[in-house]
Amino acid sequence: MLATACGGDDGDGGAPPGPPPAPALKLSTVSSLPDYVTGDDALVRLEVPAGVSGTPVVMLDKSDVSRAFAKIGDRTWQGLVSGMALGKNTLRAQVGDATATLEVTNYPITGPMISGPHQKPFLCTTTTFGRLGGGTLDGPFGEHCSTNTRVDYFYRNKSGGNSRWNTPTVYPTDMATITIDEGKPTERTVPYLVRLETGTINRGIYQSAMLHDPLNDGEIGPNKRSKAWNGKLMYPLGGGCQGGWYTQGATFGTLIVDEWMKQGYAAVTSTLNIFGSNCNDLLSSETVAMTKERFIEAYGVPVYTIGTGGSGGAYQSFQTSDNYPGLFDGIIVNMVFPDVTSATLFKVFDSRLLNNYFNRAGGLPYSDEKKKAISGYLQVGNIANMSGSAGRLDPVVSFPAGFQESLKYHPVNNPGGSRATVYDHTVNVYGKDSRGFALRPIDNVGVQYGLKALNDGAITVEEFLDLNANIGGLDVDLKPTAARTTGDIDAIRRAYQSGRITHGGGGLASTAILEHRDYFDNAVNGDIHNKIHSYSVRERLKAANGHFDNHVMLGPGPVGDNLLQLMDQWLMGVVGDASDQPRSRKVVSHKPAGLADACWDSGGNKIVEPSTAYGDGRCNQLYPAGITPRLVAGAPLADNIVKCQLKAVDPADYKVTLNAGQLERLRQIFPGGVCDWSKPGVEQQPLKGTWLSFGPSPRNLVFDITRP
């Protein structure tokens, strides 16, 4: 966002022409968008046009902050402006007669900013955070679990491990060195010393890591970078979900990743970007924005930022990219799902229903082959496995370690207690019912379970009818009900509007996407990471943008390509493109030559061919994809319809002949009709916009749970 001064006459032809207007300055925040500043400070850039000279005078409201600015280019000044009040602040800059004004809005470093009221209760984990090489954090201070920011140094020892640098006045004798940009004009050898910063932001514990030699570089900052940093940033995002609420979070994996450090990358993340601690993509995206802001204020603007992770990390990569563009330039993902709310939760919900049905007393017997046909899974064990994963929808199953028993929900003993579900963790989006329980964007009214199995001749008409007559639904406590589950319309609407169900037409349209496609469909005991979800992502990209040319899948198999190097080549092409083409076109046009879908066989041979959900290609022969119960029921591959529109039962939809009695029974099972998957879902709609808010920010506000 840039603010410029305006000038000129009022258009009165009778007045003599005045002097030309002064050229406009450009004033912007580069650490965040100006509407979303946190922590009382912002890195501000001032660009001075040709013909204007002088030293800038910059005011923050009535305070002169000019001394914060330094010249970083021929006509560019930059400074870390601190001392902002909570709420609205006004920056004014003047160089000669040229002026600019910029309004910024500042929020507390403890949050929230756009994710709505903080969840309570909340477990502090600063005393158990372990990624400090034996060091400890102080605190926690106050209700937001804060700690004082600390900086530690570690070095890579010659045995290949990381050691704490306890005396940062002399190099350790067993310290390794590292060569950056080997073979390039910028090649240099530096000590393998890592600066590790740890603190709290938005109630999460964050860390950043980068190569820095304080004995050679001295102090570093946004205007004086570490000589070993290549200017590029990795943002790892962690997996999980079940139990990911009511906690500051557990220790995450080390940021001192040899592959990253050897190439000069910096890295940053937070406990709230680990879905096992926080299964809420909105809160995760807010945390990414605030944590990256802190990184930029401390070290400068990255050339680009890569979000990366698998499973829950893939959720975050896709949803942050689509809903909050600008935070990630490219993403490297594996164990892919399109989002939390749709494909995954549909699958575990339906699997719980199927598991209940197949194991009910006095029920019809089904062979394993018939169970696989009804579920869509390649392994029958995945039904029970996915039923277990539905625990994330059960309010009493999955609490973080250390959560007080007296605070937990119980339908009889403590009906006002804390509920351990994905929906209740995202209540700021979905809203509450009269009991205070989160509304749920989940529905199976009209869903014809086993439809494909019937049409393929894998099950009989009587089995199909019995299945749909008795499968029922699940109530708000995940207890079986005879009636199907009816989704809450307000929750469904906001899930679509706000990107809780990934749309694909927001920031993802201009994001480079590299997927390392794993393969778990053949796991005998089941696995949640099914191959089919990658194609749901592609279907959404295609529907939103007309193509998925910015998404490349490498795998399954022993992938032989270096995804980070490919992504670097891709993004540097985009960075170097100064044309006025839209970024989405730049991303597609700068995809590296020869980068295309491929899999590898067990011998390591690369097979280059389009990756498809179905078909007879060699990769599909080696690594066939199962589907899900909802896709067996006829849902589209995009797997993004929460609540289907209904139509009357039509005999033409069935490849087997149903007699009059069977058709009548089917109409009794579905009195309101069956799903019409050819139509959009109820309340299905595109994103309402990007950078949407659920409070306290009033900008792009979708819903405020404090004022329902």
Secondary structure, DSSP 8 states (H G I E B T S, - for coil): --B-------S-TTS----------EEEESSS-TTSEETTEEEEEEE--TT--S--EEEETTEE-GGGEEEEETTEEEEEEE---SEEEEEEEEETTEEEEEEEEEE-TT--SSS-S--SS-B--GGG--TTTT------BTTTTB---EEEEEEEBTTS-EEE-S-TTS--TTB-EEEESTTSTT-EEEE-EEEEEEEEETTEEEEEEEE--HHHH-S-BTTB--TT--SEEEEE-B---TT-SSBS------S--HHHHHTT-EEEEEGGGBTTT---HHHHHHHHHHHHHHHHHHH---SEEEEEEETHHHHHHHHHHHHSTTS-SEEEEES--S-IIIIIHHHHHHHHHHHHHHTSTT-----HHHHHHHH--SSTHHHHHHHHHGGGG-TTT---TT--GGGB-BTTTBTTSB--SHHHHTHHHH-B-TTS-B------TT--TTHHHHHTTSS-HHHHHHHHHH--EE-TTS-EESS-----HHHHHHHHHHTSS--SSSGGGG-EEEEE----TT-TT--S--THHHHHHHHHHHHHHS--TTEEEE-SSS--S-HHHHHHHHHHHHHT--SSS-HHHHHHHTS-TT---EEE-TT--EEE----SSSS-HHHHHS-----HHHHTT--TT---SS--EE---GGG-SS---HHHHHHHHHHSTT-EE-TTS--TT----S-SS-BSSS--TTB---TT--
